[in-house]
Amino acid sequence: MTLFARIAAGFGFGKATLEQSRQWCNGPDSTPDQRIAGCTALIQAGTETRQSLAAALYNRGNAHYAKGDYDHAIADYSEALRLDPNDPSSYDNRGSAYSHKGDVAGALADYDRAIEIDPQNIKPIYNRGNLYKRKGDLDRAMADYNQAISLDPKAEWPYINRGNLYKDKKDYDFAIADYNEAIRLNQNNAATFNNRATAYYLKQNYDRAIADYDQAISIDPNYAIPYYGRSLAKRQRGDTAGADADEAHAKKLSPDLFK
């Protein structure tokens, strides 16, 4: 039986096996299955301190979350919080698992608690903003994005999502300003160029839109959405052949996009 199989089966807790389990449970490069096996071995070994056990449960919860198994993730985060009730990361991640399951009240309660414990951590603030946006509570979403940016002006994602929010509100110039800042912070995110291109398209600035779609495609040639966006902009400029070619390529890359 392989070492992985021994750990996954929950037996063979020799020194070498426990060391490998610890590496898999705590290592950033472990696969979700390795992390689950390693953390499970540590949890079952009976050798860990209360703090280490809480960390193993948290890490295993993250692995379940990565696999889309939100019920097991919630169970692990809850047990981790029983052992360490003041860990903001467990509240934040459990909130995201609740959010994926559609439990808005549970998610908001966990995000609120994470923020209460660590008011300087922008991650639960940002996550709460995203949840408010999905609920259609745009004012509260905007407040959370503003707060996240105020706490960490070098964080890229709050600018992107605030830009998306401005775009939804048809405040295209404000959206473009936020995308500009996000691009200044990270020039290799194809989605940000695509979003800014869409804002330019909605402003009927088709040349700028095409330039940004070009940039998004150069960063990620397999990203279907900017091909389709560029096809719309080219069509507005009367470039029917170019528009047809881009639309066909978008459909080839992502047939589901057009269903």
HELIX and SHEET records of a PDB file:
HELIX    1   1 LEU A    3  ALA A    9  1                                   7    
HELIX    2   2 LYS A   15  ASN A   26  1                                  12    
HELIX    3   3 PRO A   32  ALA A   45  1                                  14    
HELIX    4   4 ARG A   50  ALA A   66  1                                  17    
HELIX    5   5 TYR A   70  LEU A   83  1                                  14    
HELIX    6   6 PRO A   88  HIS A  100  1                                  13    
HELIX    7   7 VAL A  104  ILE A  117  1                                  14    
HELIX    8   8 ILE A  122  LYS A  135  1                                  14    
HELIX    9   9 LEU A  138  LEU A  151  1                                  14    
HELIX   10  10 GLU A  156  ASP A  168  1                                  13    
HELIX   11  11 TYR A  172  LEU A  185  1                                  14    
HELIX   12  12 ALA A  190  LEU A  202  1                                  13    
HELIX   13  13 TYR A  206  ILE A  219  1                                  14    
HELIX   14  14 ALA A  224  GLN A  236  1                                  13    
HELIX   15  15 THR A  240  LEU A  253  1                                  14    
HELIX   16  16 PRO A  255  PHE A  258  5                                   4    
END                                                                             
